[in-house]
């Protein structure tokens, strides 16, 4: 029997309200108060300044032509496959809080020389919902402390991280995609690197993901695995009700 794809869900960590707030933005991003930053490969990036940290929240939205939203979601959350196609991953594996049983992920990320690499410990939840009758995948994540995953020498621990990714059909053969992202990487991050991440890194990531989606079935076959099984629909959201 084939092994199932690898997904870690922190069930109960995120509320229905968290999902209801973010899911509709895949079709109608809320951009009041957000500054347009850059557009590349049909993807727009907006940002919003945080006074306390001096950093930005980012909203990324656009259409990925010819990519099925279900497969995109499967590729996005399958952590074992992520280690194959994402060249920035140094280490990625599931972790568990020994006292509470909370499940999460450890992720180490390759930063350009001479900067120190970063790592994260976080929880993630994947939900399937309907937004105005359209099947939609929502994946939310945030930093969490796992005492049994201590900081490592030479790697800076990022402990202030939030992310949401929403995917749904564009009504044709592609996917609408929306991402809300913030992290505080600590240290002195050069402005050129931040700009590169937004202007070049995001399109580069999307290109890697496109190739990964097209290569997912072959990887599953070669490794004897089954694709990640998305959860059942848990919410129906109607944005058009009075």
Secondary structure, DSSP 4 states (H G I P E B T S, - for coil): -PEEP-----TTSS-HHHHHHHHGGGTS---TT-EEEEEETTEEEEEEE-TTTS-EEEEEEEEETT--HHHHHHHHH-HHHHHHH-TTEEEEEEEE-TTT--EEEEEEE---TTSPEEEEEEEEEEEEEEETTEEEEEEEEEE---TTS---TTEEEE--EEEEEEEEE-SSSSEEEEEEEEE---S---HHHHHHIIIIIHHHHHHHHHHHHHHHHHHHHHHTEEPP-PPPEEEEE-TT--
